[in-house]
Amino acid sequence: SEQPDAELSALLALVRGERDDARFALVRRVAPLRRAPARREMVVGNDGRYYEIDGRRTSLARQRSLRLIFLALVDEAERRPGHGLPQPEVLARGWPGEKMRADSGATRVYTSIRRLRRGGLEGVLVTRDDGYLIDPHVTVRRMAQVQ
């Protein structure tokens, strides 16, 4: 449990130019372990009726609101990677034209996002201050539409 503190001290010493051999050796030993996560790919098919990630296919064919929310997030990831979709926008896209109380709408969105995560999007669907988004490190590939 002291290792993170030792790593931080070693990195700070390196930045400040106070690198004695022991601290520098620690940085050289630990630094290769901290690589960027591998890029993941998500395949989206047939107007969002399914998606595949990590070899697992999930169908949204009979889940209209989840499919509409998912497609809104995919559209946003393609148009503006790294930008979140605010909760009111997610609500409007998942239940177009429906009127409801703000707390009911927030609960619907929260529950839907949780269901999407349980359906294989844990670690793919991110929540930030600016809203919900697909992690920009995930490559989204749409399948051609079947006529």
Salt bridges, closest charged atoms under 4 A:
GLU7 OE1 - ARG34 NH2 2.06
GLU18 OE1 - ARG16 NE 3.44
GLU41 OE2 - ARG141 NE 3.32
GLU52 OE2 - ARG57 NH2 2.67
ASP54 OD2 - ARG40 NH2 2.22
ASP75 OD2 - ARG93 NH2 3.31
ASP75 OD1 - ARG142 NH2 2.34
GLU76 OE1 - ARG79 NH2 2.32
GLU76 OE2 - ARG80 NE 2.77
GLU78 OE2 - ARG142 NE 2.97
GLU89 OE2 - ARG93 NH1 3.70
GLU98 OE1 - ARG108 NH1 2.96
ASP103 OD2 - ARG101 NH2 2.72
ASP130 OD2 - ARG128 NH2 2.98
ASP135 OD1 - HIS137 ND1 3.02
